[in-house]
Amino acid sequence: MAGKRKGRTMAERTFSDWHSFLSGEKVPVKLEPLATELVVLGEVREIVYYSDKGSPGEYKAYVHEFGSADRRDMPLLLFDRHNGALIVMGGKFKITARGIVG
């Protein structure tokens, strides 16, 4: 089955790799296909998010800066008007157990 690996979904595996503990409550989210036209809002230079990575229930702020000094590899912030979704796309980053890398 697509998205399954070792008895857990890819989302569950990514969650536990990221947080260093197993996911608890699951929140159903209905996702529609992305719109064919996305609005470019600008470059993402940094992102600040709050997570309980490594310590369930203990949230702290994480700041991640994107791109290199020449700004050639900056991700873009896009808006999908159809779904009301903000999307970070492009750039050279990935999500790993260490967090946002790149």
BALOBA-1460 file (C-alpha; in Angstrom, 3 decimals):
// residues 102
<rec num="1" residu="m" x="0.000" y="0.000" z="0.000"/>
<rec num="2" residu="a" x="1.385" y="3.426" z="-0.959"/>
<rec num="3" residu="g" x="2.570" y="5.534" z="1.963"/>
<rec num="4" residu="k" x="3.047" y="2.535" z="4.293"/>
<rec num="5" residu="r" x="6.389" y="1.435" z="5.647"/>
<rec num="6" residu="k" x="7.027" y="-1.100" z="8.442"/>
<rec num="7" residu="g" x="3.410" y="-1.002" z="9.648"/>
<rec num="8" residu="r" x="3.292" y="2.797" z="10.000"/>
<rec num="9" residu="t" x="2.322" y="5.407" z="7.469"/>
<rec num="10" residu="m" x="5.003" y="7.702" z="6.086"/>
<rec num="11" residu="a" x="3.383" y="10.562" z="8.043"/>
<rec num="12" residu="e" x="3.644" y="8.592" z="11.314"/>
<rec num="13" residu="r" x="7.252" y="7.672" z="10.581"/>
<rec num="14" residu="t" x="8.168" y="11.283" z="9.748"/>
<rec num="15" residu="f" x="6.420" y="12.471" z="12.916"/>
<rec num="16" residu="s" x="8.329" y="10.053" z="15.155"/>
<rec num="17" residu="d" x="11.652" y="10.762" z="13.385"/>
<rec num="18" residu="w" x="11.067" y="14.508" z="13.803"/>
<rec num="19" residu="h" x="9.728" y="14.513" z="17.385"/>
<rec num="20" residu="s" x="11.666" y="11.519" z="18.788"/>
<rec num="21" residu="f" x="8.423" y="10.000" z="20.087"/>
<rec num="22" residu="l" x="5.430" y="8.244" z="18.525"/>
<rec num="23" residu="s" x="2.483" y="10.250" z="17.289"/>
<rec num="24" residu="g" x="-0.606" y="10.286" z="19.455"/>
<rec num="25" residu="e" x="-3.873" y="11.787" z="18.330"/>
<rec num="26" residu="k" x="-4.503" y="11.801" z="14.619"/>
<rec num="27" residu="v" x="-6.342" y="14.739" z="13.113"/>
<rec num="28" residu="p" x="-8.190" y="14.006" z="9.874"/>
<rec num="29" residu="v" x="-7.512" y="16.629" z="7.225"/>
<rec num="30" residu="k" x="-9.333" y="16.733" z="3.921"/>
<rec num="31" residu="l" x="-6.915" y="17.763" z="1.206"/>
<rec num="32" residu="e" x="-8.151" y="18.864" z="-2.160"/>
<rec num="33" residu="p" x="-5.891" y="18.777" z="-5.210"/>
<rec num="34" residu="l" x="-3.691" y="21.860" z="-5.430"/>
<rec num="35" residu="a" x="-4.943" y="24.661" z="-7.623"/>
<rec num="36" residu="t" x="-3.325" y="24.918" z="-11.031"/>
<rec num="37" residu="e" x="-2.525" y="28.561" z="-10.299"/>
<rec num="38" residu="l" x="-0.736" y="29.464" z="-7.094"/>
<rec num="39" residu="v" x="-0.104" y="33.026" z="-5.948"/>
<rec num="40" residu="v" x="3.584" y="33.767" z="-5.237"/>
<rec num="41" residu="l" x="3.684" y="35.795" z="-2.022"/>
<rec num="42" residu="g" x="7.479" y="36.109" z="-1.783"/>
<rec num="43" residu="e" x="10.709" y="34.441" z="-0.675"/>
<rec num="44" residu="v" x="10.971" y="32.557" z="2.592"/>
<rec num="45" residu="r" x="14.141" y="33.748" z="4.316"/>
<rec num="46" residu="e" x="13.406" y="32.183" z="7.678"/>
<rec num="47" residu="i" x="10.685" y="30.294" z="9.423"/>
<rec num="48" residu="v" x="9.827" y="30.252" z="13.129"/>
<rec num="49" residu="y" x="7.725" y="27.401" z="14.463"/>
<rec num="50" residu="y" x="6.878" y="25.929" z="17.846"/>
<rec num="51" residu="s" x="7.269" y="22.210" z="18.423"/>
<rec num="52" residu="d" x="7.519" y="19.717" z="21.241"/>
<rec num="53" residu="k" x="10.355" y="17.927" z="19.429"/>
<rec num="54" residu="g" x="12.006" y="15.479" z="21.816"/>
<rec num="55" residu="s" x="9.853" y="16.482" z="24.823"/>
<rec num="56" residu="p" x="6.127" y="15.726" z="24.525"/>
<rec num="57" residu="g" x="4.069" y="18.691" z="25.700"/>
<rec num="58" residu="e" x="7.086" y="20.995" z="26.140"/>
<rec num="59" residu="y" x="6.922" y="23.417" z="23.226"/>
<rec num="60" residu="k" x="9.755" y="25.711" z="22.293"/>
<rec num="61" residu="a" x="10.538" y="28.002" z="19.387"/>
<rec num="62" residu="y" x="12.736" y="26.885" z="16.509"/>
<rec num="63" residu="v" x="14.125" y="29.313" z="13.940"/>
<rec num="64" residu="h" x="15.427" y="28.133" z="10.584"/>
<rec num="65" residu="e" x="17.091" y="30.393" z="8.022"/>
<rec num="66" residu="f" x="16.878" y="29.423" z="4.361"/>
<rec num="67" residu="g" x="19.112" y="29.979" z="1.388"/>
<rec num="68" residu="s" x="22.691" y="30.947" z="0.825"/>
<rec num="69" residu="a" x="24.288" y="34.380" z="0.921"/>
<rec num="70" residu="d" x="23.644" y="34.898" z="-2.809"/>
<rec num="71" residu="r" x="19.923" y="34.022" z="-2.313"/>
<rec num="72" residu="r" x="19.784" y="31.810" z="-5.419"/>
<rec num="73" residu="d" x="18.217" y="28.898" z="-3.574"/>
<rec num="74" residu="m" x="15.477" y="30.586" z="-1.550"/>
<rec num="75" residu="p" x="12.156" y="28.749" z="-1.235"/>
<rec num="76" residu="l" x="8.989" y="30.602" z="-2.188"/>
<rec num="77" residu="l" x="5.849" y="31.139" z="-0.131"/>
<rec num="78" residu="l" x="2.837" y="30.304" z="-2.296"/>
<rec num="79" residu="f" x="-0.877" y="30.647" z="-1.621"/>
<rec num="80" residu="d" x="-3.493" y="28.256" z="-2.971"/>
<rec num="81" residu="r" x="-6.666" y="30.348" z="-3.106"/>
<rec num="82" residu="h" x="-8.784" y="27.250" z="-3.805"/>
<rec num="83" residu="n" x="-7.751" y="25.454" z="-0.592"/>
<rec num="84" residu="g" x="-6.633" y="28.410" z="1.539"/>
<rec num="85" residu="a" x="-3.246" y="26.714" z="1.923"/>
<rec num="86" residu="l" x="0.155" y="28.322" z="2.386"/>
<rec num="87" residu="i" x="2.895" y="26.300" z="0.705"/>
<rec num="88" residu="v" x="6.676" y="26.536" z="1.031"/>
<rec num="89" residu="m" x="8.142" y="25.308" z="-2.240"/>
<rec num="90" residu="g" x="11.548" y="25.217" z="-3.840"/>
<rec num="91" residu="g" x="14.895" y="25.940" z="-2.314"/>
<rec num="92" residu="k" x="17.336" y="23.339" z="-1.125"/>
<rec num="93" residu="f" x="15.960" y="21.927" z="2.096"/>
<rec num="94" residu="k" x="14.583" y="18.676" z="3.391"/>
<rec num="95" residu="i" x="12.958" y="17.374" z="6.553"/>
<rec num="96" residu="t" x="15.069" y="14.922" z="8.550"/>
<rec num="97" residu="a" x="15.228" y="13.614" z="12.116"/>
<rec num="98" residu="r" x="17.505" y="16.615" z="12.860"/>
<rec num="99" residu="g" x="14.795" y="18.997" z="11.652"/>
<rec num="100" residu="i" x="14.745" y="21.294" z="8.632"/>
<rec num="101" residu="v" x="18.093" y="20.893" z="6.868"/>
<rec num="102" residu="g" x="19.426" y="23.069" z="4.073"/>
